[in-house]
Amino acid sequence: MNISARPFSGQHDARSCVHCRIGHLCLGASCTRSQLLHVDQRIKHQLVASRNATIVAQNSLFTDCYVVKAGAVKTVFLNKRGDEKIMGFHLPGEAFGFEGILEGRNTCSVITLERSTLCKINYRNFHELARESPSLQEWLLRRVLQELHGAEVHNRWLSYTSAEERVVSFLMDLSERQRLQSWHSDELRLPMSRRDIANYLGLALETVSRVLHRLHRIGELSVRNRHIRLLQCDSLKERVVSVETTRVPNTKFPAHTLSGHSRLGGHESPASSLPFFRTFLKDGAPFQGNSDNLTKDL
């Protein structure tokens, strides 16, 4: 079964895209009111899940993408030996699940870290609406690029030789993500355990605890259970070679950076000019074919 969460109707104003309190981080920044109402009625389904609920099972058929409305989730990959590897964490306003577009199956499981509210977006139906809206195409492209960029940054973190660099980079990334949500960027509440953080960063649990304790002792941050306060942000940034976040900047795609723009409804659609994006917007179905060919086109 794909979900131990409980579905509910999205008709109440407080639950709709039109009145969503984090709409500026999601579709609300890209859609007209009529489009948001259409998403509410035909495309989106909301879920409330308790802690440790499996939202998506690895290798299940890909049909939906998700946006976290409240709470947090982790994506987990299970290899053939039965080893679990945490691939990412997603906070309110962040979308996930797009990696299933390529092969038609979800490559990771998604598990809630705490009681969470999620918006489940049917990919095929969303695609049909996006074909008529360049702004929705751009929203979808941005979310796909965000996942790709996040994976790239994660791999760079794992290449750092210093455990301290990985831990500090992770904390600074969470700080930036909270800032985008208009939360205090120096007051972090970690929804994930230290064991999960260690798994994600490729470190031992004891190593993560030791780094946090050392930074707490020298006064650069304050640690109290899962609450961390960043006391010396500039000093913390200096501890890493390059502080990079997993967020893609929320800006429009410059016209001069993309070529071959198509026109939909009289508007240019930068997203549809990319070969990979054209592939999964073509007919609303997950890509079926050789992914190597896509790489050659990019």
Secondary structure, DSSP 8 states (H G I E B T S, - for coil): ----SEEE---SGGGSSTT-TTGGGTGGGT--HHHHHHIIIIIEEEEEE-TT-EEE-TT-B--EEEEEEES-EEEEEE-TT--EEEEEEE-TT-EE-TTHHHHSB-SSEEEESSSEEEEEEEHHHHHHHHTT-HHHHHHHHHHHHHHHHHHHHHHHHHH-S-HHHHHHHHHHHHHHHHHHTTS-TTEEE-SS-HHHHHHHHT--HHHHHHHHHHHHHTTSEEEETTEEEES-HHHHHTTSS----S--------GGG--S-EEETTEEEGGGGSHHHHHHHSSSS---S-HHHHHHH-
